Amino acid sequence: MNALMPRPSILAVEPYVGGESKLPGVNRIIKLSSNEGAFGPPPSAIEAIRRMATEAHRYPDGGATALRQAIGARFGLDPARIVCGNGSDELIALLILAYGGEGTELVMSAYGFSMYELTGTWAGCRVIKVPERDLTADVDAMLAACGPRTKLVFLANPNNPTGSILPQSEVERLRAGLREDILLVLDSAYAEYVTQPGYDPGVGLVDSTPNTVMTRTFSKIYGLGGMRLGWAYAPPAVIDVLGRVRGPFNVNAAAMAAGIAALAEPGWIEKSVAHNTEWRGKVAEALTAAGLEVRPSEGNFLLVGFGSAERAKRADAALRQRGLIVRAMGSYGLPAYLRVTIGTAEECGLVTEALTAFARTDG
Ligand SMILES: *Cc1c(COP(=O)(O)O)cnc(C)c1O
């Protein structure tokens, strides 16, 4: 008798490990492990979710028309070129399953976002992780890694977990060096937080090429990770493909209402960006002064280096004792680092104080 088995590639998938949220025996937990945005959900989004409760028996609009129109209006994009998803993770998975699969290769940078590898493996792609330079994607090396079977190239810009960013000229050089039959996915989950001048989250390349997609999310600056809402901006042929493979009701009604409300929340982005820029700078400065290695970041998090995996582990334990949960980076191949989300001013103060005390006592 043969045992029930999934497709062989499935058993090669390492399940995603998310940011933890509980510590046994600690009352007050401060969760700085999932880059969820410092301020919680926008008030108008909370109200919209409440209002939707009485309509929960109705199927949502499968075309997400009102939401796509709101996104289009907010970002100056044609709603017909937008597809919404159950988080951008869903859209990433649909793109990989649609364009990749057995016999194909997916190229990503060594410390790129882990979902590309996880879903690429699930799809049966050979996943090629290209060495980085100074924890930043290396365009030449990524181009050199592409072969006749490469169908997908992923770039998170800024990248999670490193915080690094490629200038627009480098992103354009990447696209220009890729064959026409390779889909380039620009994952701009942290676009709103970027302060570097000249940044384009991907709109320019999506408009000027038939084979580039930009993905965005409501999970970070819009504070709606629990609602699961993301979107893609893509050329017509890719929109057509996503329309065929996505579930007919892949985005739920509460998520759509929350997203529309969040986009209209007055001053939300401005307030969040100002806070993030200020505290990202302050925390980075304080931790650097404490002797820790702080990587430059264009996101709402900092990658902090401790010199060795053992010392990073001790730092993590010291933070946990104070109820502070950050993200260990062993699963990303960066065991000497911890990733710290920029939270509220108080949370930033607490994590800075705890890590400064740690650095002083654990030389
Ligand atoms: C958080 C994150 C996502 C996932 O976003 P969801 O919309 O919540 O699925 C995608 N890409 C990167 C780089 C992220 O950090």
The ligand as a Gaussian input file, in Angstrom:
#p B3LYP/6-31G(d) Opt

LIG

0 1
 C        5.088000      42.103000       5.255000
 C        5.607000      41.854000       3.876000
 C        4.787000      41.329000       2.870000
 C        3.469000      40.690000       3.169000
 O        2.438000      41.522000       3.248000
 P        0.940000      41.000000       3.386000
 O        0.240000      42.002000       2.516000
 O        0.592000      41.105000       4.826000
 O        0.807000      39.620000       2.863000
 C        5.281000      41.220000       1.588000
 N        6.542000      41.574000       1.310000
 C        7.363000      42.054000       2.243000
 C        8.752000      42.421000       1.868000
 C        6.927000      42.193000       3.555000
 O        7.767000      42.617000       4.506000

